[in-house]
Amino acid sequence: MRYLVQKIREAREKQNLLIRQDAAHIEVDTGLMSKAERDEWNLSRDQIVKLSKFFNSSKEEYISRWLCDKVIEAVDNEPVAT
């Protein structure tokens, strides 16, 4: 599981929120937010910033995790990347 997805799910569950609540906050369909939590759809940088505010979390941490996931995705098939 990617780092950002894990953080979003943990934050939502810790605050006893439903997926539809964080989806509404970033103005996406509940289905898309569900896909994002299953790592089947990528959130934009702006959506990440909105979620960090929604969960009262560090914007820098969310962006760092988002960037980390992008790097991992970019080098995933490179044998020397591990």
Contacts in CASP RR format, 6 or more apart in sequence:
PFRMAT RR
TARGET T0000
AUTHOR 0000-0000-0000
METHOD contacts of the structure
MODEL  1
MRYLVQKIREAREKQNLLIRQDAAHIEVDTGLMSKAERDEWNLSRDQIVK
LSKFFNSSKEEYISRWLCDKVIEAVDNEPVAT
1 39 0 8 1.000
2 39 0 8 1.000
2 65 0 8 1.000
2 69 0 8 1.000
2 72 0 8 1.000
3 65 0 8 1.000
3 68 0 8 1.000
3 69 0 8 1.000
4 43 0 8 1.000
4 48 0 8 1.000
4 62 0 8 1.000
4 65 0 8 1.000
4 66 0 8 1.000
4 68 0 8 1.000
4 69 0 8 1.000
5 36 0 8 1.000
5 37 0 8 1.000
5 38 0 8 1.000
5 39 0 8 1.000
5 69 0 8 1.000
7 57 0 8 1.000
7 61 0 8 1.000
7 62 0 8 1.000
7 65 0 8 1.000
8 22 0 8 1.000
8 36 0 8 1.000
8 37 0 8 1.000
8 51 0 8 1.000
8 55 0 8 1.000
9 37 0 8 1.000
11 51 0 8 1.000
11 55 0 8 1.000
11 57 0 8 1.000
12 18 0 8 1.000
12 19 0 8 1.000
12 21 0 8 1.000
12 22 0 8 1.000
12 37 0 8 1.000
12 55 0 8 1.000
15 55 0 8 1.000
19 30 0 8 1.000
19 31 0 8 1.000
19 33 0 8 1.000
19 34 0 8 1.000
19 37 0 8 1.000
20 30 0 8 1.000
20 33 0 8 1.000
22 33 0 8 1.000
22 51 0 8 1.000
22 54 0 8 1.000
22 55 0 8 1.000
23 29 0 8 1.000
23 30 0 8 1.000
23 31 0 8 1.000
23 32 0 8 1.000
23 33 0 8 1.000
23 34 0 8 1.000
25 50 0 8 1.000
25 51 0 8 1.000
25 54 0 8 1.000
26 33 0 8 1.000
26 43 0 8 1.000
26 47 0 8 1.000
26 50 0 8 1.000
26 51 0 8 1.000
26 54 0 8 1.000
28 47 0 8 1.000
32 41 0 8 1.000
35 41 0 8 1.000
36 42 0 8 1.000
36 43 0 8 1.000
43 51 0 8 1.000
43 66 0 8 1.000
45 63 0 8 1.000
45 66 0 8 1.000
48 62 0 8 1.000
48 63 0 8 1.000
48 66 0 8 1.000
49 59 0 8 1.000
49 62 0 8 1.000
49 63 0 8 1.000
51 62 0 8 1.000
52 58 0 8 1.000
52 59 0 8 1.000
52 61 0 8 1.000
52 62 0 8 1.000
52 63 0 8 1.000
53 59 0 8 1.000
75 81 0 8 1.000
END
